[in-house]
Amino acid sequence: EEEEEEEGEEGEEVRRVCLRNPTNKGKSCVVVQQSRTNKRNVKAFRGKHIGDVGVLFCTGRTLDAYGVRHPALYNSTRGKRQRVVTVGVNAAIFNEKIQPLDYLFLQDRGSKSGDTSFASNRAAMVAYKPREAKFFGFFPGQRNFSPSDKDAEQANAMQYEGWRKPHCANPLLPLVKDVGNFVFGGSCSTSFAALQFILYTGVTKLYLIGCDILGGYGESATKKSVLRADQGKQRKMWREFYFWTSTEYPCVEIIAVRPKGLRNVGFFERFSDPPFIEV
């Protein structure tokens, strides 16, 4: 059994979540904590985009190849027009073709220069205004890993709560479906927080763009060539995401666009831009 619910102290619900990749099954099951922060800031987005198409923009080099400029995006498959909900992580805000994003997710404070996180791009990230909401993550047991409460307030960003401490080691930590009541799960990347959120909003199709794992960052996100750390563990986490979505979101079609590190992970693969139109 992959998830169990019990009664904790004072009648609070306790939930246990486990890794879904068959090679790791049973190796990592953890109790996931309820989150007042996520109940306050995330829960209201449940089902907000039911029936829409979602896009996650990561900061890998294939982001530079994406070519659809837009003030808004619609999916034009079979003559149907659907809202496309755009979500970016970290320095995806610097790619001019995808602005403005509907949502921005950021959880690493990072270095003062040379990467795609908060400290290298503080002024721009504080000033950035997405269409819908900006989210800054935090880990209660290591608060200096992420932007501070004051940073979030200055940026007019809502906070979301993850595991007690940031984690990118074996065994990886499971993903969480009900992120409106419990902490966000996953390991190694802000992308997995954004993914849990996008799916929580109810999209029926999800494109992954610029989620390369390897090869460094795209020039549209940063001018410096910085290689991603923990590439092997990130790929394992993406495999875990594939197996998790197959169970928790079996009706959502997930497509990796111009995949590099995501080749043969299990997602549908597309080697050109999605069928979007500029509006």
C-alpha positions in Angstrom: 0.0 0.0 0.0 1.5 3.3 -1.1 -0.4 5.7 1.2 -1.8 5.2 4.6 -3.8 7.6 6.8 -3.9 7.4 10.6 -5.0 9.5 13.5 -2.2 11.4 15.2 -2.2 13.4 18.4 -5.2 15.6 19.0 -7.0 13.9 16.1 -4.7 15.3 13.4 -4.5 13.2 10.2 -1.1 11.5 9.6 -0.2 10.4 6.1 2.6 8.1 5.0 3.9 8.4 1.4 6.3 6.1 -0.4 8.4 6.1 -3.5 6.6 4.7 -6.5 9.5 3.6 -8.8 9.4 -0.2 -8.7 13.2 -0.4 -8.1 12.8 1.7 -4.9 9.4 0.4 -3.8 9.3 0.0 0.0 12.8 1.4 0.4 11.6 4.9 1.4 8.3 5.6 3.1 7.9 8.7 5.3 5.3 10.4 7.3 4.3 13.6 5.6 3.4 16.5 7.9 0.4 18.8 7.6 1.2 22.4 6.7 -0.6 25.5 7.9 1.4 27.5 5.3 0.2 25.4 2.4 -3.4 25.3 3.7 -3.3 29.1 3.7 -1.4 29.7 0.4 -1.8 26.7 -1.8 -5.1 25.0 -1.0 -7.2 27.7 -2.8 -5.6 26.7 -6.2 -6.9 23.1 -6.1 -8.8 22.5 -9.3 -8.4 26.1 -10.5 -7.2 25.0 -14.0 -9.3 21.9 -14.5 -9.3 21.0 -18.2 -6.5 23.4 -19.1 -3.1 22.7 -20.6 0.0 23.3 -18.4 3.6 24.1 -19.3 6.6 23.9 -17.0 9.5 26.1 -18.2 12.8 24.9 -16.6 16.1 26.7 -17.3 18.0 24.1 -19.4 19.6 24.9 -22.8 16.6 23.6 -24.8 14.6 26.5 -23.3 16.5 28.7 -25.8 15.0 26.7 -28.7 11.4 27.4 -27.7 10.0 29.8 -30.2 6.4 30.8 -29.5 6.1 34.4 -28.3 2.9 35.2 -26.5 1.0 37.5 -24.2 -1.2 34.4 -23.7 -1.1 30.9 -25.0 -3.7 28.5 -26.3 -3.5 24.9 -27.4 -4.8 24.6 -31.0 -4.9 20.8 -31.4 -7.9 19.7 -33.4 -9.3 23.2 -33.6 -9.9 23.4 -29.9 -8.7 26.4 -27.9 -7.7 25.7 -24.3 -6.0 28.0 -21.8 -2.3 27.1 -21.4 -1.1 27.7 -17.9 2.5 28.7 -17.8 4.7 28.0 -14.8 8.4 28.8 -14.6 11.2 28.1 -12.1 14.0 30.4 -11.0 15.6 32.4 -13.8 13.1 31.4 -16.4 11.8 34.9 -15.9 14.7 36.2 -18.1 13.5 34.3 -21.2 11.6 37.1 -23.0 9.5 34.7 -25.2 7.6 33.2 -22.3 6.6 36.4 -20.4 4.6 37.0 -18.4 4.4 33.6 -16.7 1.2 32.7 -14.9 3.2 31.3 -11.9 6.8 31.5 -10.7 8.4 29.0 -8.3 11.7 29.6 -6.5 13.1 27.8 -3.4 16.9 28.1 -3.4 18.7 31.1 -2.1 21.7 30.0 -4.2 25.0 31.9 -4.7 25.4 35.6 -5.0 26.5 35.3 -8.6 26.6 32.7 -11.4 23.4 30.7 -11.0 19.7 30.8 -11.7 18.5 31.1 -8.1 17.4 34.0 -5.8 20.7 35.5 -4.6 22.2 35.9 -8.1 19.1 37.6 -9.4 17.5 39.2 -6.3 16.3 42.5 -7.7 14.7 41.0 -10.7 13.0 38.2 -8.7 11.6 40.6 -6.1 10.3 42.9 -8.9 8.8 40.1 -11.1 5.0 40.1 -11.5 3.5 36.9 -12.8 -0.2 36.9 -14.0 -1.4 34.7 -11.1 1.0 34.2 -8.3 4.7 34.0 -7.2 5.7 31.2 -4.7 8.9 31.1 -2.6 9.6 27.8 -0.9 11.1 27.2 2.5 12.3 24.2 4.6 11.5 24.6 8.4 14.7 22.9 9.5 17.0 24.9 7.3 15.5 28.3 6.7 18.7 29.9 5.4 18.6 27.6 2.4 15.7 29.6 0.9 14.7 33.3 0.6 13.7 34.7 3.9 10.3 35.6 5.1 11.3 39.3 4.6 12.4 38.5 1.0 9.0 36.9 0.3 7.2 39.9 1.8 9.2 42.3 -0.3 8.6 40.2 -3.4 4.9 40.0 -2.8 5.4 36.2 -2.9 3.4 33.5 -1.2 5.4 30.8 0.6 5.0 27.1 0.3 6.5 24.5 2.7 8.6 21.6 1.8 10.2 18.8 3.7 12.0 19.7 7.0 15.3 20.1 5.2 16.3 20.2 1.5 17.3 16.8 0.3 19.1 15.3 -2.7 20.6 12.0 -1.5 19.6 8.4 -1.7 17.0 7.3 -0.9 15.1 10.2 -2.5 12.0 11.5 -0.8 8.5 10.8 -2.2 6.2 13.3 -3.9 3.0 14.4 -2.3 -0.4 14.8 -4.0 -2.3 16.9 -1.5 0.0 19.8 -1.3 -2.8 22.1 -0.2 -2.9 20.3 3.2 0.5 18.7 3.5 4.1 19.7 2.8 5.5 19.5 -0.8 7.5 16.4 -1.4 10.3 15.4 -3.8 14.1 15.9 -3.9 16.8 17.8 -5.8 15.0 20.5 -7.7 12.5 23.4 -7.5 10.9 21.8 -10.6 9.2 19.1 -8.6 7.5 21.6 -6.3 6.2 23.4 -9.4 5.1 20.1 -10.9 3.2 19.0 -7.8 1.5 22.4 -7.9 0.6 22.3 -11.6 -1.0 18.9 -11.3 -2.9 20.0 -8.1 -4.6 22.7 -10.2 -6.2 20.2 -12.4 -4.5 20.4 -15.8 -5.2 17.6 -18.3 -2.0 17.9 -20.3 1.4 19.0 -19.3 4.4 20.0 -21.4 8.0 20.0 -20.0 10.2 22.6 -21.7 13.8 23.3 -20.9 13.9 20.5 -18.3 17.2 19.1 -19.5 18.9 17.8 -16.3 22.3 17.9 -18.1 24.2 20.4 -20.3 24.1 23.5 -18.2 21.7 26.4 -18.2 20.2 28.1 -21.2 21.6 31.5 -22.3 18.1 32.9 -22.0 18.2 32.1 -18.2 21.8 33.0 -17.4 24.8 34.2 -19.4 27.1 31.9 -17.4 27.7 28.2 -18.2 26.9 26.4 -15.0 26.5 22.7 -14.9 23.8 21.2 -12.8 24.9 19.2 -9.7 23.5 15.8 -8.8 22.5 15.0 -12.4 22.2 11.3 -11.7 19.9 11.8 -8.7 17.8 14.4 -10.6 17.2 11.8 -13.4 16.2 9.3 -10.7 13.8 11.9 -9.3 12.3 12.4 -12.7 11.8 8.7 -13.1 10.1 8.7 -9.7 7.9 11.6 -10.9 6.9 9.5 -14.0 5.9 6.5 -11.8 4.1 8.8 -9.3 2.1 10.5 -12.0 1.2 7.2 -13.6 -0.5 6.3 -10.3 -1.8 9.6 -9.0 -2.6 11.4 -12.3 -3.1 8.5 -14.8 -5.3 10.7 -17.1 -2.8 13.5 -17.5 -0.7 13.4 -20.6 2.9 14.5 -20.0 5.1 15.5 -22.9 8.8 16.2 -22.7 9.7 18.8 -25.4 13.1 18.4 -27.1 14.2 16.0 -24.4 17.8 15.5 -23.5 18.2 14.2 -19.9 14.5 13.2 -20.0 15.0 10.9 -23.0 13.5 7.4 -22.3 12.4 8.4 -18.8 8.9 7.3 -19.8 7.1 10.5 -20.9 5.7 11.2 -24.3 8.4 12.9 -26.4 8.1 15.8 -28.8 10.9 17.4 -30.9 9.3 20.6 -31.9 7.3 23.3 -30.1 3.9 22.4 -28.8 0.9 23.3 -31.1 0.4 26.7 -29.5 -0.7 29.9 -31.2 0.2 33.4 -30.3 -2.8 35.5 -29.2 
